[in-house]
């Protein structure tokens, strides 16, 4: 069964097909299809022809789930989470103090290493002394 549509080409090049004169006249008089009772758009907007059995689809909500991770059991994680803020603050301050002390110790060891590395280079500061005979006494006096 073939339909004989009437065609309408707008000046912007868009072509419309109309099933009958009723559709064509409604389109040409710029009627809104959402307000005409027999159109598909009207029926969709006003929820016509849908069976009552179909329920609204429920969205799935993610459920929070806690489990252990590498290096920490669930009990450890929960204990840390349920700690009082004062305890946590004290631990943090202690960790910061330990880190500062370690940094100081590292700086001190670095200073001594620098001093030790610098000491023998004093002989090289005076190359004219090295050229003279009997310069071993000069090196020993440093």
Secondary structure, 3 states (H helix, E strand, C coil): CCCCCEEEECCCCCEEEECCHHHHHHHHCCCCHHHCCCCHHHHHHCCCCCCCCCCCCCCCCCCCCCCCECCECHHHHHHHHCCCHHHHHHHHHHHHHHHHHHHHHHHHHHHHHHHHHHHHHHHHHCHHHHHCCCCHHHHHHC
